[in-house]
Amino acid sequence: MSVVVRIPSELEAFIQPPHAQTLVIRGPPGSGKTMLALALLESFHGRRVYVSLRVTRGSLLRQIPWLGMLSPEGIEVVDASEETGHVQDRGRLNIKDNLLSHRDEARELDEFLWLPQAVQSAWSKTDAKNPTLVILDSWDAIIDQYFERVVGPGEPVPSRSEIERILLRRMTKGNISLVLVLERDGPAALDYQVDGIAETSRHLKEGRLERWLSIQKLRGVKVSVDTYPFTITGGRFAAITPAGLGAFDRIHPPAPDPRPEDPGMWPGSTDYAEAFGRLLPDALTLFSLDTAVPREVCRAIIGPMVIQTIQAGGRTLVLAPASLEPEDSYMSIADTLPKDAVRSRLRVMSALPQHYRAEEMPESIIPFDRIRWTKAGPSVPIFEDSEFLQAAPLTSDRPNLILVYLSGLEAMVEEAGLPVAHGILPAIAETIFPRSPVHVITVGRSNDPVLPTVSPLCRNLFDIDYTNGRVFLSGRRPYVSPRILSDIGGTEPYRLTRIE
């Protein structure tokens, strides 16, 4: 699965010593630039100086408490609002060449004095013997304040671009890596002078906020992934890596239920339960998959629910798509559950050819040609398995589970020569578990023509998209901001990481 990381590995490699680097972070206001800059500051191995026009050290630590826990040196904060010098003031500080032993030293000092006072203060906190990271947040605000007064005609002052060249040249000579935070999202002349460029952005997708980091260039570092969704939840920047091949092949067991006394079935994931709640009896959940989403994604989310149902003594019926081998439904959970439990509590309806013979647990397979149909109300299938039905639990806090793939449902009713009626899912649930609570989970593709038929009946409706190697889960009913399916280890089968 995707993995949540503090900062992308490309930026981690780029900013670390021994090489002094210059990086521009640009993007519109509120897009996460400061949080990214502070994450770089946290990860840096050396001295760290943060220059801001907006916050003092005290207010910064109040807003972002984790900064105060950094060690050993912590972070030096320069309040640029107190460094109110102006470019004209710098021009009046004349340094005589004869006061210094070398003309080059006089020229360098004269250039240094043209830099904004906040930058000079940051320089004074560096140590030539130790690598230092200096962040100017934001450079636009600092330099605009520096030039805010009108310069009289004929006054010999450098331009902004000249001061930026002096800044870059001076910092790199001092074993100082420099990060310039810019309040813009377009290119500038500075882009050609720095070693790296990272852009942050935020945009609404179907009314939901998403944040993205784009790496434009990093000299000397191979950029394997140039686009990262990220979150700043809790005041910390965290990026999400792409999912690798085979990321969703294995089903992980559910996390322990923290409140088994609560009604409804535990979905196996703390993040899922916090965002969407438990699986309530006599309710329907629909997962609408974009066409690009790998089929295995749903197995990673729903698999822990199936395991939880069986572990709790409930029954699970899977109406499988034609493309799914029936064995996949139980072989994928065979490492987690005893075979006897799977044999007695799992059934798989499948469009099997008559000559098909399951190698393991054939009693769990129900071919479509073994299904009888009733004509009372909506036409629904029933199958003769009294042991499976009679042993279903009757308690409402432990519902049984029916997992319906729409392509399998369509194939099944086509076999019977019937249409997909509007109320077929509740009717199937009532027929298969007539006296026991049941939760129905339905999986379909977003372009499936049957989807509009069943979606009005669903209590929970989720969209699953696959973009840039990440799986996004968004709640349409209830309305929930996007989450990325990820893994950060521990006891959870997966995590749903917010990207707000």
N, C-alpha and C positions, 0 to 999 in steps of 0.2 A: 504494500500500500504506500501511499504518500507518507512522508515523515515530516514532522514539525521541527524546524531548526531555528536556532537563535538568529543567525544571519546565513545567507547562502554561502556555500563553500568557496565560490569564486571570489566573493568580496572578502571572506576570511583570509584567503591566501594572498590577496592583493594588498591588504592594508597592514599586514604584519611585517616587522623588521626582518632583515636588516636594511632593505631598500626604502628610501624616503619616497613616498608617492603623493600625488596630488589628485584629488577626486572631487568632482562636482556632483552634488545631489540636487536635482531640480524637480519642480512640480508645483501645481497650484496650491494655494492655502488649504490646509486641512487634509492633505493627501498622505501624511505620515512621514514627511521628510525628517522632522526632529526626532521622531522615535527611531528611525533608521540610523541617524547620526549617533544617537545615544547608545544604540546597540553596538555600533562600531567602536565607540569609546569604551564600552564595557569589555569587549573582547580583546582590546589592544594590549599587548605585552610591553609595557613601558610607562612613561609619564603621560598624563592626560590632562589637556587644558580645553575647557569649553568656554567660548566667548559668545555672549548673548546680549542683544539689545533689549530683551523683553523681561528677563527674570534675574533676580539675585540668587545667590547660592541657597539662602534660606527658603525662598519661594520655590526654587527648583526641587529641593529635597522634599518639600511638603507635597508638591504635585506628583513627584516620582520618587517615592520613599526608597525603592530598591537601590538608587544611586548611592545612598548613604552607607550601604553595606559593602561597597566595593573595597577591596584591599589589594596591596598594602598601602599604596600611596593615595588611593581615592581619586577624586577629580578636583582640579583647580578650576574655579569659576571666575571669569572676568565679566563684570557687569558693564557692558559697553555704554549703557545710558549715563553712567557717571564719567565716562571718558568723552567729553564733549568738545574736543578740539576740532578745529576747522582747517581746511587745506591752506587757507591764507596764513594761519598761524605758523604752520610748518615752514613756509617760505621765508619767514623772518628770522628763523634760527640759523644764522650763517656760521659755518664752521671754517676756520682759517686753516689752509693747507699746512702752514708752518707749525701748527699745534700737534701735528701727527708726524710720525717718522716716515710714512710712505704716502705718496699721492693717491694710490689705489685705495688705501684705508680711508682717506678723506672723502673720496668719491662714494665709497660704500656707506659710510656713515651719513653723508648728505642724503643719499637715496633712502636710507633707513628712516631718517627723520621725516620723509614725505609720507610714510605710512600712517594710517589712522592711529591715534593714541591707544585704542583698545588692542590693536595688533602689537604695538610696542610692549604693552603690558603683558600680553600673552608670551611674547618672545622672552621677557625677563623671567618667566616661570619655567623655561626650558633648561635642559642640561645637555651640553654638547657631548658629554660622555654617555648619555643614555638616550635611546630613541624616544621621540615624543610625538604624540598625535594632538594636533590643534584643530578644533572645529570652530568655524565662524558661522554663527546661526543668528540671523541670516546675513550673508555678505552684502546682499542688496540693501538691507536696512542700514548696515554700518557705513557703507560707502555713500549712500544717499544722504545720510546725516552729515557725513564729512564734506559733501559738496552743496549743502542746502542753502548756504548764503551765496548771493550773486558775487562773482569775482569781477573786479573792475577791469576795464580795458587795459591791455598791455601788461597785466601782472603775470610774471613767469611761473605758472603753476602747471604741473603735469595733468594730463587727462586721466579719466578713469582707467582706460586700457593700459596706459603707461604705469599707473600705480599697481595694477594687477600684475604686470610683468615684473615690477620690482618685488612685489609680494612673493610670487612663485620662485623667483631667483633667490631671494633671501632665505626663504624657509628651507628649500632643498639643500642649501649649503650648510644648514645647521642640524642635519640629521633629523629633520622634522617632516612628518607626513601631515598633509594639510587637507582638510575637508571643507569645501565651500558650499553652504546651503543657499540655493537661489530660489527666489519666489517667482519663478517663471517656468513655463513648460515648453518653451521653444529654444532653438539653438542660438548661440551667441559666439562672438569671436573667442571668448575664453575657452570654448570647447576644444579648440585646436591646440591650446597650450597645456592643458592638463593631461594627466596620464589615464584618467578614468572618468566615465560619466554613468550615473545611475538616475533613472527617472521614476518618480512615484506618481500614481494617478488614482483617481476614484471616480466611479461612474455607477449609474443606476442601470440595472438589468431587470426589466419587468418590475420596477419599483423597489428593487432590493439593492443595497449598497455593496459594492465590491471594491477592494483595493488591490492594486497590482504594482509590482516593481519590474522595471525593464532595465537590463544592463546593456548600455550602448557600446561601451568599450572598456577594456581593462588591459593596458599594455603589459606584456610579460606574463599574462595569465591566460590559460586556455579556458574559454567560456563554453562549458558543456551545455548549460541551461541558461538562457538569456531572459526568461520571463518567469516571475514568481508571484502567485497570489500571496497576500500576507494579512496578518491581523495585528491590531494594536490594542486588543482587549486587555484590560488590566494595566494599561500604561507601559506595555512591553511589546516591542516589535518581534514578530515571529513569522518566518516564511514557511511555505509548504512546498516540498520537493515533488517532482512527478512520480507517479507509480511505475515501478519497473515491470518487466514481463513476468507473468505468472503471479502478480501481486495478489490476486483474488482467488487463487486456486484452492487455498486451504481455508476451511472454516474453523474459527477459533471458538473455544467453549465460552459460554456466557460468564459475565462477571457475577459475583455473589449478589443476591438480592439484599439490599440494605434494610428494607422494610417489608418482610414477607407478609405482614398483617394487612397491608394495603390491598384494596380490591383491584381486580384485574391481574393479568399475567405480566410478570417482569419480562421486558423485551431483551434482557441480556446485556444491555449497554447503558451505562450511567448517562452518557451524553444524549442518547436517544430518549431515555425516560425524562430527562430534564427538559428537552425541547418539545417532545410530542406526547409524553405521558405513557401510561401502560396500555396493554392490549385488553380492552374491555370486552365483556361478553356481549354477544348479539350485535356486534359492530363490524364495519367493513373498513379496511385500509387499502388504498390503491397507490401503487408505485408506477408512475408514468415515465418510461425510459426513452430518452432521445435515441435516435437511430444509431448514433456512434458509441453508445454505452456498451461495453462488453457484457455479455450475458452473466458472467461469473460475479459481477458486482452485486447483483441482488442476492446471490447465494451467500456472499460475505455478510450482508446485513440481516437476511432472514434466517440463515443457518443457526445462529445462536438462539433465535426464537423457537425454532423447531426442537433444538436440544433442550431448551428450558421446558417446553411443553411436555416432552417425553420424560424428562427427569422428574417433573412434578406429578407424573401419573396420568397425564392427559393423552389424547389420541391426536394424530396428525394425518390428514389426507392431502395428498399432492395430486393435482390435476396437471400432469406434465405436458409440455409442448412436444410436438412430434420430433423436434431436433434433439431432445434430451433422452439419453439412454436411461431406462428406469433405474438401473443400478446406481447411477450417479446420486440419486436422492438419498440412498442409505450408505453407500460406500464413503461419501464425503463426511459422514458423521460417525463412521464405524470406529474411529480411534477414540471417540469421546464417550460413547454409550455401550453398555453391554449388548451383545447380539440378541439375547432373549428379549430385552426391552424394545429394541428396534423391530423385531419380528412380531411382537404382540401389539405394538402401539403405532405402527406406521403402515399406511397403505398408499400405493401409487397407481392412479389411473393413467393408462397410456394407450396410444394408438399402435398396438403391437400387431405385427403380422401373425397369422395363425401358427406358423412354424417356429416362432420365437420361443426360446426356453431360457429363463433366467438361471444363471449359474449359481447364484446365492439367493437364499430366502425367496423362492418363487411364490410362496404364499402371500407375500406382500404386494405382488403385482396384480392389478386388475385390468385386463385388456378391455377395450371398449365393447367387444362383442359379448362380454359377460355381463353387461349392464342392462337392466330392465328399465323401462320408462313408464311413468305414470301420467295420466291425462287430467288429474284433478288440479284445477287452477293452471298455473304455468307448467308446461311440460318439464319434468325434472327427472334425473336418473336416480335409481336406487340399486344397491347391490346386496347380495345375500351374504352377510357376514355378521351373524348375530353375536358372536363373541366380541368382535370389535366394537359393535354398537352398545351392547349391554354393559361392557366394562368401562365405558366412558364416564369420567367423574361428573358428579352432579353439582358440585360446589361452584358458585359463580365467580369466586376469586381465582379459580384455576380452570379457565376455559380451554376447550379443545381448539384445534387449529385446522383450518382448511386453507391450503395454498393453491391458488388458481392462476395458471398462466393463460392469458386470453387466447393465445394461439392454440393451446390445448383445449380450451373450452369450445372454440369455434370448430376444431376438428371433431370433437366429441358430438356436438349437436348436428354437425353435418353428417356424421355416421348414422345418426338416428333420423335424418331427414327433417330436422326441426330448425327454426330460426332461433337466434339468441334473443330471448324475451327480456323485457325491461327488468323484471323481478327475479331473474333466474338464479342470481347468486344467493339472495336470502332464502329462496325456495330450496336450493341445494343444501344449504346449511340446516334448514328445518327438517329436511327429509333424511339426511345422513345422521344427524344428531338430534332426534325429535324431542328428547327429554333432557338434554344436557346443554350447558352453555357452550357457545362456539364463537371464535373470532375468525373472520375471513380476510385473508390477505390476497390481493389481486395484483398481478404483474402484467403490464402491457406496454407496447411501444407507442410513442406519442402520435404516430401516424396510423395507428390501428383504427379502422372504421367503427369497431365495436366499442371503443373507449368512451365516446359520448353517451352510449347506452347505459353503461354501468357506473360512470363517475358520479351522477347525481345521488346515488344511494350511499356513497362512501362518507363515513364520518371523518376520516383522515385521507388527504390527497397530497401526494408528494411528487415533485418533478426531479428526475435525476438526469444530469447532463455530464458530458465528458469533454473537457476543454484543456488543451495544453498538457495532457497527461494527468489531469486531476479529475476526480469524480465529485461533482457538486450535488448536494441534496438540499432542496428548498421546499418549504412547506407552503402549499397553496391553501390548505384547509387542515389545521389552522395556519394562519399566515406566519411564517417563520423565515428569518433571514438565512442566506445560504450558508451551508456547512460543507466542508471538504472531508471526504472519507480519508482518514489517516490513521497512523499507528505510532504511538509514542511509548510502546512497551507497557509493562505492568500487567495487571489482571484483566484489563478490558479487552474484549475481542476486536474492537476498533474504536477510533475516536471520531467525533464529528466536530471539526475545528471551525469556529466562526472566523469570517474574514472581514469583519467590520473594524 
